[in-house]
């Protein structure tokens, strides 16, 4: 008994001394970012989805009865509560009528080219325009991400006067990591551009690869934060990302992204001016696919922006959206995250801009979930990244 008492005292004193040492170390570390990497042990930044509980909410998942099955759909956008525009990587732009189940082709002249992970990608409506991101090919048969817009008005059967308003530089042969999500905030376009498998190019200001860009609705360039640098491309707003395929606007008007890491290190983070997420000097907890270290092997660094959450193993997150509506009132303000790799829909419970809990809503129900959207009533719609894909709707049973 005496031996155990002494052992308990020894362990307590050791823990106390270690804790004081950690606090002292943290207080002397550089404060060049808002979050100190020494705090990682105290904050649950790195997460494993296998530890998540299933969401206890009661809901009904229904496949909508349509006259068409989609081929590798990539994005959807509500035009009104009864009509959705859906893109397919192969270049098709489709209009879904939710009342009669009819899916019709929208005529367009978007010069998209399907190559690897690229093709016709995201779609966003703003007033009488559709804005789209897509892959284009140049005369040298190299590829990049572009953004364009066309006029789109009732009866919504044709996209007119299409024009390209942004082209990412440079072009590459590679067929991966095009991004690309588009979101509109305060009459400006924010778009994610993947690093095209070029690694360190995400740290270079003379390349759009691995960045978040910001342009005006007509393609002109606002006063972006890197314009003071001689060789910087003027559209760059933020750098150091790998392949962000999700963007969402919070109720506080903040932009969140989902980003693909390599073997581990997928993350959720904020978009902020002149910040750098560090790819490929750090890997957010992941490694290269070969198992070798990324950069110097650090998961995080004082030099770079810290994500809110990083998944190890990777879940391959695609689009994200903040929930708003009456269908699932307990989810109000929470972030919904789609997962390609593990075919999941996740709910991240948010409080004061922080993730405080995570839940699995769906898993292995509809395939690789590519996009999620919500109508004005709060009903949730999903599409999967498969051949012969369907459109699904999630309703509450409460």
N, C-alpha and C positions, 0 to 999 in steps of 0.2 A: 504493500500500500504506500509506504514512504517513497519507494522507487517511482511508482506511477505519479505521485504528487510532484516529485522533483522533475520528472519528464514533462508534465503539463506546464510547470513553471518555465522550464527551459524553452519549450516550443512557443509559449506566449511571448517571452522576451525576444526570441529570435524573430518572430513575426512582427513585433513592434519595431525592432531596429530596422528590419527590411522595409517596412512601410514608411518610416521616417526617411530612410535613404531614398526611396522612390520619390517622395514628395520633394526632397531637396533637389534631386536630379531634375524633376519636372520644372522646378522654379528657376533653374539656371539654363534651361534649353531655349534655343532661339524661338521667338514669337512671330516668325514671318508668316505663319498661317494661324487660322483661328482655332485649330485643334492640334494639340501636341501629340505626336505619335506615342509618347510614353503613356498617354491616356487610353490607348487601345485596349490594354489589359483590363481597364475599368469600364470601358464602353463596349457593348456587343456589336462592334463594326462587322466582323466576319461572322457569317451565319451559314448554317447547313440546313437546307430546306427539309431534310429528313427529320429534323427535330420539331417541325411545325405541327400544330394540331389542326384537325379538320374544322372548318367553320361550322358552328352549331346552328346557323340559320337554316330555316326550312325553305326550300325553293324548288321550282320545277324547271327543268331544262327541256326545251322543245326544239325540234328541227322544223324550220319553216317549210311549208309546202310551196315550192317554186317550180317553174317549168324549165329550170336550167341548173346544172351542176358546174361549179366554178373550177377552173384549172389554175392552181397556184395563185390564188388571190393574195394581194399584198396590203391593201388598205380599203377602208370604207369611210364614208362621210354622209351624215344626214343632210338632205336638202330641205326636207320638211318631215314631219313625223311619219308620213306614209311613203316616203321615197328615200332611197339610199343609193349613192354612187359607189361602185366598187371597181378597183383596178385589178388587173391580172398582169403578171410579169411579162406575158407574151405580147402586151400592148393593147389588149382590149380594155375599153372603158364601158362600164355597164350600168344601167339604171334599173333598180329593183323597185317594183310597185308592191308594197306590203299588203295592199287591199286585195288585189286579184292574183298575186303570186307571179306576175309577169316579169321576166327579165329581158330587157331590150338593149341593143347595142347603140352606144352614143357615137355618132360620127365625129371624127377628129383628125387633125394632121400633126399629132405629136410625133416627133422623129425619134421615138424610143427604140432601143435595140436590146434584145434579151441576150445577156452574156454572163455566164456563171451566176452569181448572186444578183446581178443587175437586171434591169428591165424597166417596165412602168411601175413606179413605186408609190409614193404617198400622194394623197389628194386632200385638199382643204378648200372649203368654200368661204369667200369673203364678198359679201354683197352680190354683184352680178358676175363675179369671176370665179372660176376654178383655178387654183394654183396646184401644180403637180411637180413632183420630183421624179427623175427618170435617168436612165443611162443613155448616153449618146456615143457614137463612134466617129472618129475623124478619118481623113483620107489615108492615114498610115495604119488604119485598123487598130487604133488604140482607143481606150474608153475612159469616160469620166462621168461624174454626176452633174446634171443640169436641173434648173428650175425654170418653169414656164407658166404662162397663164393664158386663158382664153375666156371669152364672154360666154356665159351659160345662163340662159333664161328659159322660162316656160315656153314650150312644153318639154324642155330638157332632153331633146333628142339629138342635139348637135352642139359641139364646142366650136365657137367661131373666133376668128381673128387671133389665132394662137401665135404667141411670141415667146421666145426664150429670153429670160431676163437675167439669168446667172449661169455661168459655166465654170465649174471647179477646175483649177489648174494645179498640176499638169495632167495630161492623159497618161494612162499606163496600159500595158498589155494584160495585166492581171485581172482576173474575173471576180475578185472578192472585195468585201468591205466597202461598198458604195454608200453605206448609211441606209436610208436617208429619210428622216422625218422632217416635217415642216409644221411650224406653228406660227400663228399671227398674234402679236401682242402690241397694243398701242400703235396700230397701223404700220407695223414693221414686221418683216419676215425673219424668223430665226430658223435655220436649217442645220441638220447634223450631216457632216461629211466624213465618211469612214476613211481610214488611213491606207486603204487599198493594199494591205499587206506589206507596206513599205517601212513599217517600224519607226525609225527615228525621224522620218519625214513629219511626224506629228509634232515635233519640236521646232520645225522650221517655219519661219514667218513668210517665206517666199513660196509657200505651197499651201493650198487649201486643205490638203489631206489631213485627217485627224483633227478637225476643228469644228467649232460652231461658228457659222457665219450669220451676219445680220445685214439685210438690205431693206430698202423701202419697197412699197407695194409695186412700184413701177420699175424696180430693178436698180434705181439710183442708190448711191451709197451714203448712209448717214455718217455722223462723226464718230467713227468706231475707235476703240482704245489703242490700236497699234499703228495708227496712221502717222504717228510721229517718227516711226522707225523707217529708215531709208529704203530697205528692201522688202518691207512688209506689204502683203496684199491687203488692200483697204477694206475688204469685206470681213476680215477675220475679227471675231468677237472674243473667242476663247479657244485654247489649244490643248493638246495632250490627251485626246480621246482616241479610242481604238476603232469601235464600230457601233455608234449609238443608233439604235433602231426604235427608240421610244422617246416621245416628248409630251409633256403635259403642263398645263397652266393651272396653278393652284388658286384657291379663292383669294389669296393675298397677292395675286398677280406675279407669282414667282414661277420660273420655268424649271421643271425637273426633267432629267433624262434617265433612260436606262442605257447601259453601255456593255457591250460584250468584251469580257476579258479573254485571255487565252485558256489555258487549262486551269480553271478557277479564276476568280477576280471579276466576274460580272458585277456591276454595281448600279445603285441608284444615287444620283447626286444632283446638285443645283447648278444652274447655268449662271455664271457671274462674269462681268466684264473683266478682261485682262487676267483671268485666272488660267491655271495650267494643271491638268490632272496627271501629268507626268509620264504618259506612255511615250516610248518604251523604256524609260529609265527605271520605272517601278512597275509592279504587276498586280497591285491591290490584293495580294494574298495568293496569286496564281503563279504558275510556271509556264514555260514554253511547252508545246505539245510533246516534245521529246523528253520532257522532265527536267531540262536544264533551267537554270535561273534566268530571270528577266533582269536586264541591267546588271547592277551590282548585287542583286538578290534581295533587295529591300522590298517589303510589301508596301510600305508607306514612307514618306519623307517630309521633313519640315519644309522643304522647298516647294512642295506641291499641294494642291487642293485635296482635301479629304472627302471621300464619299460619305453618304449617310449610312450606307449598308453595302457590304460586299459578300457575294455568295461563293463559297468553296464547298462542294464542287459547283461548277458553272451550271446555270439553269437555262442559258441562252434566252435572255429576256427580249421580247419584241416590244410592242406598243404598250403604253401606260395611259391611265386616265384617272382623274380625281372623281370620286362618286358624288353625284348631286341628284336628288330626286326623292320621291315619296315611296317608291316601291320597296326600298331597303333603308328605312330611316336610321337604323343603327349604324349604317355604313357611311353616313354623311361626312364628307371631307376626307375619307380614307382613299388610299391610292390602290387601284387595281392594276396588276402586273400580269402580262401574258408570258408564258414560257413555251418556247419551241421544243427544247430538248426533252423536257419531262412532261410535256403536254398538260400544262397546268394553268389555272387562273388563280392568282394569289391576291389576298387582301392585306395591305400593310396599314395597320391602324396608326393614324397620325395624331399628334398632339403638339401644338405650338411649333409646327414645322419639323418635328422629330418623329422618327419611327419608334413606336413604343411596343408594338406586338405584330406578329405575322400569322396568317392563317391560310390554309389551302381551301379554296372554294370548290375547284374541280381538278381532277387528275385522271388522265387516261380515258376521257369520255368522248372527245371529238377530234383527237389528233393534235398536231403541232399548232398551238394557238398563235395566230399571227397578229390579229387586231381585235380591239374591243371598242365599242362606242355605246352611248347612252342616249335614249330619247328624252323628251321633255317630261315624261312621267317617271323616269328613273328605271325603265326596263333596260336590261343589258343585252347587247347584241355582240355575237362573236363570229369570227371566221377563222378557219384553219388553213395552214399552208400545206395543202395536199392536192393531188389530182382528185377530181370528182369531189371537191369540197362543198359543204353546205353552209347555209346561214342559220345560226342558232340564236334562241332567245331565252333569257333567264328571268323568271318571275318569282316573286315571293309567294309562299303559301300561308303566310301569317295574316 
